[in-house]
Amino acid sequence: MNVVIVGGGFAGVKAALELSKRHIGRITLISDEDYFLHHATLYATATGKSMAESVIPLKQIFENHPNVTVVHDKATSIDPTRRIIKGAKKQYHYDKVIMALGSVTTYFGIKGMAEHCYGIKSLEDIKKFQNHIHEAVVQNKLDKDYVIIGAGPTGVELAGALCQYLHSTIKLHRLNHSNTRVTLVEAAPRILPRMSPTASRIVGRRLKKMGIRVLTNHKVEALDDDYILVEGKKIDTKTAIWTSGVANNPFFSKHPDIFDLAPNGRVNVDEYLQAAKNIYVIGDNNTVKYSGTAWPAMAQASFVAKHFSRIVTKRQPKPFRPRSYMSGVPVGEGWGYVEWLGVYAAGKFGAWVRRQMELAGYRQFVSRKKAKELWRAHNIPEIDA
Ligand SMILES: Cc1cc2nc3c(=O)[nH]c(=O)nc-3n(C[C@H](O)[C@H](O)[C@H](O)COP(=O)(O)OP(=O)(O)OC[C@H]3O[C@@H](n4cnc5c(N)ncnc54)[C@H](O)[C@@H]3O)c2cc1C
């Protein structure tokens, strides 16, 4: 069986590893980046922690998987009749294809956002943000307000890390910016709107204690080079960081004849995660319950590998059963909040559990030894602003 996987993120890489472990056919992994991006630690890498914990070369992940061919290419279209994925460099024939392209940033049409804001979703985003902070420190021109847009887990963890990073940088370089602060803006009535009200309350208290200004029920209206407009009021800043909106990868809307899209743009799939004959869509791209975070993406990848194995060995296929996973958010060094099925932990223990989740995440991709190495890289500072 010729299996082509498109996308070298959580779902695509996990699918390739699981198929390889089961010795299923020839596996080709196509990705437009030659590294795997570990999103869960990007907030830390953006604020002075190691690049190594967030960027893992695909070559390294697949070094002991000779049956996986990793191709650096960008898929541009699919021809289901000829069973071909067209890439920018060449075409790839498949018997079965797994699409795992992840999501893309959307600014909901807010004026000036695309031109002026920073982000932490890609490696380019991180480098741009790091350079910006570095320049501000060198010129001793820090902003009074560092504005983070979106108080989901990414915005909250970035707020905590950025607050501590700015304060330690100010102290280290003896900068005269004691009034610098982080402002977190959220349109919903509470922070962490997809987590429990308990999470919002406890994490809200922690943010307040750290001196982070939280504006809930506040919509961002526009962004310019040196200010952001929030609910009609200008906040002077040269640093607004967008963590708010994502949309489905535009690849799917280019093929309305093949993919059935839900109103939110994600792909509807059947109980085997199949969108059309021999085309499987997994991870952030589909409408399956709980899709949108890393663990469900990896669970779907494992499922598809098992499903292919059942097909090859002519066993009865079993449907995919989605399940929820623990969610956790670190808020500054040594403090975290985690919750699962109505049970939560906060503070030092919460931070410890969240760190264990990260270690378990690395173990999905690399050996125990390598996972520990990546995990420990968190404690090694990358840049000295
Ligand atoms: C900043 C941030 C922090 C996050 N933190 C957490 C967290 O703490 N816990 C958690 O569970 N989830 C977290 N998430 C969500 C999680 O990262 C996603 O749910 C997960 O990455 C989904 O996996 P995926 O494989 O569907 O997509 P991705 O991991 O995004 O992978 C998509 C891959 O496809 C590649 N690609 C895209 N288009 C093409 C193309 N046309 N051709 C070839 N390759 C292509 C991309 O380069 C990428 O490698 C976070 C997300 C972000 C952005």
The ligand as an ORCA input file, in Angstrom:
! r2SCAN-3c Opt
* xyz 0 1
  C       0.959     28.681     19.876
  C       0.178     27.407     20.012
  C       0.181     26.724     21.220
  C      -0.528     25.534     21.361
  N      -0.478     24.882     22.557
  C      -1.097     23.698     22.686
  C      -1.006     22.967     23.909
  O      -0.370     23.414     24.861
  N      -1.640     21.768     23.983
  C      -2.361     21.258     22.927
  O      -2.905     20.153     23.041
  N      -2.482     21.935     21.775
  C      -1.865     23.134     21.619
  N      -1.975     23.828     20.448
  C      -2.796     23.264     19.364
  C      -2.023     22.167     18.640
  O      -0.728     22.606     18.325
  C      -2.757     21.754     17.372
  O      -4.031     21.284     17.715
  C      -1.971     20.663     16.648
  O      -0.772     21.210     16.151
  C      -2.792     20.068     15.505
  O      -2.005     19.156     14.814
  P      -2.099     19.065     13.228
  O      -1.168     17.992     12.815
  O      -3.519     19.006     12.822
  O      -1.551     20.476     12.707
  P      -0.061     21.052     12.822
  O       0.636     20.509     13.996
  O      -0.210     22.530     12.710
  O       0.676     20.499     11.519
  C       0.340     20.901     10.217
  C       1.567     20.675      9.351
  O       1.218     20.745      7.979
  C       2.182     21.505      7.276
  N       1.509     22.015      6.081
  C       0.537     22.951      6.028
  N       0.134     23.127      4.752
  C       0.871     22.280      3.985
  C       0.898     21.990      2.592
  N       0.081     22.596      1.733
  N       1.778     21.062      2.154
  C       2.607     20.421      3.017
  N       2.609     20.652      4.352
  C       1.748     21.568      4.827
  C       2.588     22.566      8.302
  O       3.829     23.155      8.003
  C       2.652     21.721      9.570
  O       3.898     21.078      9.666
  C      -1.279     25.023     20.272
  C      -1.292     25.705     19.053
  C      -0.565     26.881     18.914
  C      -0.569     27.610     17.588
*
